[in-house]
Amino acid sequence: QFCSDMYHAPFSHSSPVLASLPPDVDPGQAGWPMKGKQFSSALGHGTGFFMDTPEFLFPLLGETAAGYYMQSGATAVTERLGDVRGVRMNGAHMTVFPTLSFLPGINTLRVWHPRGPGEIEIWAWTLVDKAAP
């Protein structure tokens, strides 16, 4: 279930995260947040996200991107959506049951197509702001 396994990230994704760190970042700084929230409905929908730990983005994204995310980007989001969604929530994942999933932090959308026992086809899209540089 895509909306209930936030704990897998530090174990499953640590190697690519460490390999993609900017050269000036100490790998010891690349920690994963431990504070977050999980939600699931009786209908199968759900989400999970980290809370109050945006500093984990610096070693993952680098100073320029993370600085934008935590400063001017966060300011714009906070003005539009409020403090909780602007600066307190990050690293989210969510599923609309049965087969639509999102990773809003990296702007991806996935649709899961079961193709038979033990088989699944995944369609994935990356969303990019048309005004992005």
C-alpha positions in Angstrom: 0.0 0.0 0.0 1.6 3.2 -1.2 0.1 5.4 1.5 1.4 3.6 4.6 5.1 2.8 4.3 6.9 6.0 5.1 9.4 3.9 7.2 10.8 2.3 4.0 12.5 5.4 2.7 15.7 5.4 4.9 16.2 1.7 4.1 15.2 1.5 0.4 16.5 4.8 -0.8 19.6 5.6 1.1 22.1 4.5 -1.6 20.8 6.7 -4.4 20.4 9.6 -1.9 24.0 9.3 -0.7 25.2 8.9 -4.3 23.4 12.1 -5.4 24.6 14.3 -2.6 26.4 17.5 -3.7 30.2 17.1 -3.4 30.4 19.6 -0.5 27.8 17.8 1.6 29.0 15.5 4.4 27.0 12.2 4.0 26.6 12.2 7.8 24.2 15.2 7.4 21.9 13.1 5.2 19.5 11.9 7.8 15.8 11.1 7.5 13.1 12.7 9.6 11.5 10.6 12.3 8.5 12.8 13.1 5.5 12.5 10.9 1.9 11.6 10.4 0.0 8.8 8.7 -3.6 8.7 7.7 -5.7 6.0 6.1 -9.4 5.9 5.5 -11.7 2.9 5.7 -12.1 3.2 1.9 -8.4 2.6 1.3 -7.2 6.2 0.7 -4.3 7.5 2.6 -1.3 9.7 3.1 1.9 10.1 5.1 4.2 13.0 5.5 7.1 14.3 7.7 6.4 17.2 10.1 8.5 20.1 11.2 11.7 18.8 9.7 12.4 20.7 6.5 16.1 20.8 7.2 16.5 17.2 5.9 16.1 18.7 2.4 19.4 20.6 2.5 21.7 17.6 2.1 19.3 15.9 -0.3 18.6 18.9 -2.6 21.6 21.1 -2.1 21.7 24.5 -0.7 20.2 26.4 -3.6 17.1 24.3 -4.2 16.5 23.6 -0.5 17.0 27.3 0.3 14.4 28.3 -2.2 12.0 25.6 -1.0 12.4 26.7 2.6 12.4 30.5 2.0 10.7 32.1 -0.9 8.9 29.0 -2.1 7.6 28.3 1.5 6.6 31.9 1.9 4.4 31.7 -1.3 2.9 28.4 -0.2 2.2 29.7 3.3 0.5 32.8 2.0 -1.8 30.7 -0.2 -2.3 27.5 2.0 -1.3 28.4 5.5 1.5 27.5 7.9 0.8 23.7 8.1 1.1 23.1 4.4 3.6 25.9 3.8 6.4 24.9 6.1 5.4 22.2 8.5 4.5 19.3 6.1 7.1 17.8 3.7 8.1 14.6 2.1 4.5 13.4 1.5 3.1 10.4 -0.3 -0.6 9.7 -0.9 -2.9 7.2 -2.6 -6.5 7.6 -3.8 -7.7 4.0 -3.7 -7.4 1.8 -5.6 -4.7 2.8 -8.1 -3.8 6.5 -8.1 -0.7 7.7 -6.1 1.2 10.9 -5.7 4.6 12.0 -4.4 4.0 15.8 -4.2 7.5 16.6 -3.0 8.9 15.5 -6.3 5.8 16.1 -8.4 5.1 12.6 -9.6 1.9 10.9 -10.3 1.5 7.1 -10.7 -1.3 4.8 -11.8 -0.9 1.2 -10.9 -2.4 -1.4 -13.4 -2.6 -5.0 -12.1 -1.8 -7.3 -15.0 -2.3 -10.7 -13.3 -1.0 -12.6 -10.4 2.3 -11.2 -9.3 2.3 -8.6 -12.2 1.7 -4.9 -12.2 2.3 -2.2 -14.8 3.0 1.3 -13.5 2.4 4.5 -15.5 4.3 7.4 -14.1 4.3 11.1 -14.9 6.4 14.0 -13.6 4.7 17.4 -13.3 6.7 20.5 -14.0 5.5 24.1 -13.6 5.5 25.7 -17.0 7.0 28.8 -15.5 9.9 26.9 -14.1 13.4 28.1 -15.2 
